């Protein structure tokens, strides 16, 4: 199928120097934009991996993780994050290790995603690469124009904290987003404060692992801001859950011993 054809052709050509949260040097930028062929390849691979291909429909997330990571997940993560407009997806796919180790991680993430989906009402839970993306509508966690976690949000965040403690081998990236109402600078600050507030809540509930936070303001809308419904969807907090470095090492050792 197309998946079998594209994977070995596109993926090995991806450079391994992209990190969705890092600013490239001028030399790296020049390299990144050195030719239409390279960019075309990167974008094609990003679309192939992020959106899925007809021939890949039969693969589960665990199998896709094994294919993606074996070819260079950091590069794909950079492409998804920078070109598809999703910092969280870029971070998750950028942490992919792939191969047999990626299959081990993917199986564990499958279990965690199923649990979170059943226990987080109102939140959207997606499996991405070898990780999980949890999206909370801002209204579920915060009052309008506020960065204080609502009392009603305690169930969702407490449940997330409990799950993270049960599966204590993952790292987090929390990203705040707003609509485009108001000034860009105000929205940027609000998104940062909301990401920090969610992270601090989880830490206060005993989550002890790496939690990075970032605000993207109005820069990464998922739909148009032209309607009230669209603006409501764009106001959100995303939590990227991906394997910690320790877990990646453990998975690699486990895969090697088989």
N, C-alpha and C positions, 0 to 999 in steps of 0.2 A: 504494500500500500504506500501512499504518499508519505506517511510517517517514516516508514522504513527507508525510503529514498532520501528524504530531506535531512533526517537526523545526522547521518554520517557525512553529508556534504556540507551543510551549513554550520553545524555546531563546532567542528574542529577549527574553523576559521575565525572564531570569536577571540579577540584579544583579552588577556586576563588582568588588565590593569584598572578596571572601572569599579568604583565604590559609589553607591547612590548618595552618600552623605559627604563625600570628599570633593574638594575643589581641585580640578586638574591644573597642572602647571602649563604655561604657554606652550612648551614643547609637546606636552601630551595632547593639548588641544589641537595643535597642528597635525600631530600624528593621527588623531581621531578623525580629523576632517581631510585626510590626505587624498581621498579619492571617492568618487561616486560609487564605485564597486564595493568598497568596504562598508560604507554607510548603508548601501542597499542590502548588503548581506546581513548587517546587524539588525536593520529594521525588519527584514524578512524573518530572521530567526526569532526576534522578539515577538512578532505577530504570531508566528508559528507556535511558539511556546506558551505565550500568554493567553491567546484566544483558543488554541487547540486547532487541530487539523482533522479533516474528515477521517483520514486513515488512522488517527490516533484515538478515535472515540472508544475503542474497546479496551484501552489501557486504563488502569486505575491510577490514583495519585501516587501510590507507592512505586509502580512501574515507571511512570513518567519521571519521577524523581531520580530513579536510577539512570535513565537515558540522559536527562538534562545535565546532571552533575558530572557525569563521566566526560562530558565535552567541555566543561568550563563554566560553572554556574556563576562565578563572580562577574564575568563579562556580560552574561545574559541579565543578571540583576541590574547592572549599570544601565543597560539598554532599556529594560522595562521601566526603571525608575525615572530616567531622564527623558525618554522619548514617548512613553505611554502615560506620563504624568501621574505616577503613583510611587511615592517615596516608600511606602510600606511594602508594596509588592517587590520593588527593587531590592529592599533590604532582605526580604525573605529569600528570594531567588539568588541573591548574591551570597547567601550562606550555604547554598547547596553544595554537597560533597559528591553525590552521585554514586554510581556503581552499586556494589553490594552493600556498602555502608549506607548509601542513600536509601536503599530499600529498607534497611533496619530502622532508620529514622522515620521514613515515610509511614511504616506500619504503626509506630508509636503515635505519630501525629494523627493518623486515621482514628485511633481510639480516642485521643483527646478531643478531636473535632466533634465526634459523635456525642461525647458527653457534654461539651459546651453548647452544642446546638439544642440539646434537649433541656438544658438548664438555664439558658439565657433568653428569656422572653423579650421580644422587641429588638434584639440584636441580630445582626447578620453574620453568620459564620461560614467562611470559605476556606477550602484547602488550596493552598498555593505552593507549588514546588514541594519542598520538604518542610513546609511550615503551615501556619494557620493565620488568617486575617479575620479579626473580629471587628465589626463596624457597629458603633453605638451612635444612633442619632443624637445630636447634641441635646435635644429636648428630653431625652431619656435620662441624661446625667446632670444637665444644668438648666436653670431658668434662663429666660431670654436675656442676653447681654450680661450674663453672670459667669464667673469662673469658680463659684462655690458649688461643690457637689451637692445635689439635692438629696434630701432625706430618703425620698422614694427610690433613689438610685442605689441604695445600699445593698439590696438583694442581688442585683446584677454584678456589682463590683465585688461583693463578698463571695459570690459563687465563683467568679473568675479567680479571686485570690485563693480559694480553697482548691480549685483545680490546678492552679500553678504550683501549689505546695505539694499536691499529690504527684505531679509530674515535674519534679524539681530539676530538670535537665535542659531547660530552655531559657533563652534570653528574650527580652522584650524591647520593642521600639514603639512608643506611643506618639501618634501624630495628630495634632489638632487642626481642624479645617473650619472655615467660615464661608458665608455667602459674600456677595460683593456690595452689600449695603453698608455705607459708611466709608471712611477713608481706608486706603490700603494699609497705612501704618497702624491704625487702630485695630483693624482686623488681624493683622499679623501678631500684635501683642496679645489680643484676646485668645488667638489659637495657641500661642505659647503657654499662656497661663492655664488654659484648660488642659493641655497635655500634662503640664506639671502637676495640676491638681489631681488628675486621675492617677498619675504615678505615685504621688504622695499618699493618696488614699490606699493604694495597694501595699505600699511599704508599711503603712500604719497597721495593716491587717496581716503583717508577718511575711510578706513576699520578700525574700532575701536572695536576689540575684541581680544581674545587670539589667537596669531599665534605662534606656535612652529616651529622651523626649525631644520633640521638635515641633515647631509651629509652621504651617504652610499658608496660613491666612486664606486668601481667596485664590491662590495660585493653582490649586489642583481640583477644580470642580469636576463632579462626575456627571452632571447634567447642566443644561442651560440655567442661568440665574434669571431668566426673563419672567418666570412665574413664581407665585408663592410656593407652589409645590416643589418646584426645582430648587428654590433657595433653601427650603426646609431639608431637602435631601443633601444638599452641599454642606450644611451645618452638621458636622459629625466629628467623632473621635475614633480613630482607627488604632487597633492594637495588633502589631505584628509579633507573632510568636514563632521562634525558630530555634534550632538546636544550638546549645551552648558549645563552646570550643571543647569543653570536657566531654560532652556527649558525642560530639563528632569523632573525637579520638577513641572513645569507647566503642562506637559503632564500627570504626575502621578496624579495631582490634578484634571485635566479635566476627566481622566479616572475614578477616584474614584467617581466623582459626577454623573456619568451616571447611 
